């Protein structure tokens, strides 16, 4: 039975290949607006389900995986930066502090939908203004929640992590693998 990843993210596609090479990736093209008052974990799960369900409508009979990552600091959701200035603002919020990363995953297919959230606590080291300016200007974090990539040069700012590393990267590999083994 075919497996579809509802994501254009090269990072998520690379992580899916750790589970299987037998999948196709499609652009989910969904509205990512979230009403006020929705918590970060719920947001990640809701957006993952929007993506998976939208793609599943295009591919009835196939299993579809959708995922979304949300960074949270002190209860505030932090998505992808709009521009370089927004990336710097986000990095200033995170530097020297603890934040949480939540990746929601939804599997939609012939048997219905199933979803879960995998999370991690991440401690950033203090960053100088020059480091913030340089990293934001690099563009590495522009397409990532929280404006950084733990799997890239953003790793130099991560002092400690507790939880699922792959949830921080964008797809909780082990938990998804276990769920897919039950379905496919």
C-alpha positions in Angstrom: 0.0 0.0 0.0 1.5 3.4 -1.0 2.7 5.8 1.6 2.5 9.6 1.1 4.3 12.3 3.1 2.3 15.5 3.0 5.3 17.8 3.1 7.7 19.6 0.7 10.3 19.8 3.5 13.6 18.2 2.4 14.3 17.7 6.1 11.1 15.7 6.7 11.7 13.7 3.5 15.2 12.9 4.7 13.8 11.7 8.1 11.0 9.7 6.4 13.8 7.9 4.4 15.1 6.7 7.8 11.8 4.8 8.1 11.2 3.7 4.5 12.3 4.7 1.0 8.9 3.6 -0.4 7.0 6.9 -0.2 6.0 9.9 -2.3 6.0 13.5 -1.1 3.3 16.0 -1.9 2.6 19.6 -1.1 -0.3 19.7 1.4 -1.2 23.3 0.6 -3.4 24.0 3.6 -4.3 27.1 5.6 -2.0 27.2 8.6 -3.9 29.9 10.5 -4.8 28.9 14.0 -7.4 30.6 16.2 -6.2 32.4 19.3 -6.3 30.4 22.5 -5.1 27.2 21.0 -2.1 25.8 22.8 1.2 24.9 21.1 0.9 21.1 21.3 -2.7 21.3 20.0 -1.6 23.6 17.3 1.1 21.2 16.1 -1.3 18.3 16.1 -4.1 20.3 14.4 -1.9 21.5 11.6 -0.4 18.0 11.0 -4.0 16.6 10.7 -5.0 19.4 8.3 -2.1 18.4 6.1 -2.6 14.7 6.2 -6.4 14.9 5.7 -6.0 17.3 2.8 -3.5 15.0 1.0 -5.6 11.9 1.9 -8.5 13.3 -0.1 -6.2 13.4 -3.1 -5.0 9.9 -2.6 -7.9 7.8 -1.3 -6.8 4.3 -0.3 -3.2 5.4 0.6 -1.8 6.1 4.0 -0.7 9.8 4.4 1.6 11.3 7.0 1.3 14.9 7.9 3.5 16.7 10.4 4.0 20.2 11.9 6.4 21.7 14.4 5.8 24.4 16.9 8.3 26.1 19.2 7.0 27.4 22.5 8.6 29.6 25.0 6.7 30.7 28.1 3.4 29.6 26.5 3.9 31.6 23.4 3.8 29.8 20.0 6.7 30.6 17.7 6.3 29.6 14.1 8.5 30.3 11.1 10.0 33.8 10.8 8.4 36.1 8.3 11.8 37.8 7.5 15.3 38.3 8.8 14.2 40.8 11.4 11.5 38.4 12.7 14.2 35.6 12.9 16.4 37.9 15.0 13.4 38.7 17.3 12.8 34.9 17.8 16.5 34.2 18.4 16.6 36.9 21.1 13.6 35.3 22.8 15.3 31.9 22.8 18.9 32.8 23.6 20.0 31.7 27.1 16.6 30.1 27.9 14.6 26.9 28.0 12.0 26.4 25.3 9.8 23.5 24.1 9.5 22.0 20.7 6.3 20.1 19.7 5.9 18.1 16.5 2.4 16.9 15.7 2.0 13.9 13.5 -1.2 12.7 11.8 -1.6 9.4 9.9 -4.7 9.4 7.7 -5.8 6.5 5.5 -8.2 3.7 4.9 -8.6 3.0 8.7 -9.3 6.6 9.7 -6.8 9.0 11.3 -4.5 8.8 14.2 -2.4 11.6 15.6 0.1 12.2 18.4 2.6 14.9 19.5 6.2 14.3 20.4 8.0 17.0 22.3 11.4 18.0 23.7 12.9 20.6 26.0 15.7 22.6 24.5 18.1 24.9 26.3 19.8 27.6 24.3 23.2 29.0 25.3 23.5 32.7 25.6 24.1 34.3 22.2 25.8 37.6 21.5 24.0 40.2 19.2 26.7 39.5 16.6 25.9 35.7 16.7 22.2 36.5 16.4 22.8 38.8 13.4 25.1 36.4 11.7 22.9 33.3 12.2 19.7 35.1 11.1 21.6 36.5 8.0 22.7 33.0 7.1 19.1 32.1 6.2 19.3 28.6 7.7 16.4 29.2 10.1 14.1 31.0 7.7 11.9 28.0 7.0 12.0 26.5 10.5 9.9 27.0 13.6 11.8 29.1 16.1 14.2 30.4 13.4 16.9 27.7 13.9 17.8 24.3 12.7 19.2 22.0 15.4 20.5 19.7 12.6 22.6 22.5 11.1 24.8 25.3 12.3 22.1 26.2 14.8 23.4 23.2 16.8 26.2 25.4 18.2 23.6 27.3 20.3 21.9 24.2 21.8 23.3 23.7 25.2 21.0 20.7 26.2 18.0 18.8 25.0 15.7 16.5 26.8 13.2 14.5 24.8 12.9 13.4 21.2 15.7 15.0 19.1 13.9 14.1 15.9 10.8 16.0 17.1 13.0 19.1 17.2 14.3 18.3 13.7 10.7 17.9 12.5 9.6 14.3 12.4 9.6 11.9 15.4 11.1 8.9 13.6 10.8 6.2 16.2 7.2 6.9 17.2 6.1 7.3 13.6 7.9 4.0 12.7 6.1 2.1 15.4 2.7 3.5 14.3 3.3 2.7 10.6 4.4 -0.8 11.4 0.8 -1.4 12.8 -0.8 0.0 9.6 1.2 -0.9 6.6 
